[in-house]
Amino acid sequence: MLWYEKNSFTVERPENDIFIRFDHPMTKEHYISFAAIITFDGMMIKKLYPEQEPEVRFPFFGKGKIFYFCNRDGLFELDP
């Protein structure tokens, strides 16, 4: 089963940004460690911490892939 089949998420495009909100636990034992957006000419990473809100906001700088790392389940990809 893929990670995003177990956990839901929403993607919004406010202004010139990409805002992603996860339905994922953010406990000290199970959390999303980071999220990254990668385009053909750049990359941006946002660090997430246990017990913080499970959401990230990236400036939109081109179509790309979004990756997330869960400390239990590993690395996953999303193409919104």
C-alpha positions as CSV (number, residue, x, y, z in Angstrom):
1,M,0.0,0.0,0.0
2,L,1.4,3.4,-0.9
3,W,1.8,6.0,1.8
4,Y,-0.7,8.5,0.2
5,E,-3.3,5.7,0.1
6,K,-3.1,5.4,3.9
7,N,-3.0,9.1,4.6
8,S,-4.9,11.9,2.9
9,F,-3.6,15.3,2.0
10,T,-4.9,18.5,0.4
11,V,-3.0,20.8,-2.0
12,E,-4.0,24.4,-2.4
13,R,-2.5,27.2,-4.6
14,P,-2.9,30.4,-2.7
15,E,-1.3,33.4,-4.5
16,N,2.0,32.1,-6.0
17,D,2.5,29.3,-3.5
18,I,1.8,25.6,-3.0
19,F,0.2,24.8,0.4
20,I,0.0,21.1,1.4
21,R,-1.8,19.9,4.5
22,F,-1.4,16.3,5.5
23,D,-3.7,14.0,7.5
24,H,-0.7,12.3,9.2
25,P,0.4,11.7,12.8
26,M,3.0,14.1,14.1
27,T,3.9,12.3,17.3
28,K,7.5,11.8,18.5
29,E,7.3,8.2,17.3
30,H,5.7,8.8,13.9
31,Y,6.0,12.0,11.9
32,I,6.9,13.5,8.5
33,S,10.5,14.6,8.8
34,F,10.7,16.7,5.7
35,A,8.9,17.7,2.4
36,A,10.7,18.8,-0.7
37,I,9.7,20.1,-4.1
38,I,12.0,19.4,-7.0
39,T,11.8,21.0,-10.5
40,F,14.0,20.7,-13.5
41,D,16.3,23.5,-12.3
42,G,15.8,23.8,-8.5
43,M,14.9,22.2,-5.2
44,M,13.5,23.4,-1.9
45,I,13.2,21.4,1.4
46,K,11.1,22.2,4.4
47,K,12.0,20.5,7.7
48,L,9.0,19.3,9.8
49,Y,9.2,18.4,13.5
50,P,7.2,16.1,15.8
51,E,4.1,17.8,17.4
52,Q,4.0,20.6,14.8
53,E,1.2,21.1,12.3
54,P,1.5,18.7,9.4
55,E,1.7,21.3,6.6
56,V,4.2,23.0,4.3
57,R,4.1,26.0,2.1
58,F,6.4,26.3,-0.9
59,P,6.7,29.3,-3.3
60,F,5.6,28.1,-6.8
61,F,8.6,28.2,-9.1
62,G,7.5,25.7,-11.7
63,K,5.9,22.3,-12.1
64,G,7.7,19.6,-10.3
65,K,7.6,16.6,-8.0
66,I,6.9,16.7,-4.3
67,F,8.6,14.2,-2.0
68,Y,7.9,13.5,1.7
69,F,9.8,11.5,4.2
70,C,8.0,9.7,7.0
71,N,10.3,8.4,9.8
72,R,8.5,5.1,9.8
73,D,7.4,4.5,6.2
74,G,10.2,6.1,4.3
75,L,10.3,8.4,1.2
76,F,7.3,8.9,-1.0
77,E,6.4,11.0,-4.1
78,L,3.4,13.1,-5.0
79,D,2.7,14.7,-8.3
80,P,-0.2,17.1,-7.5
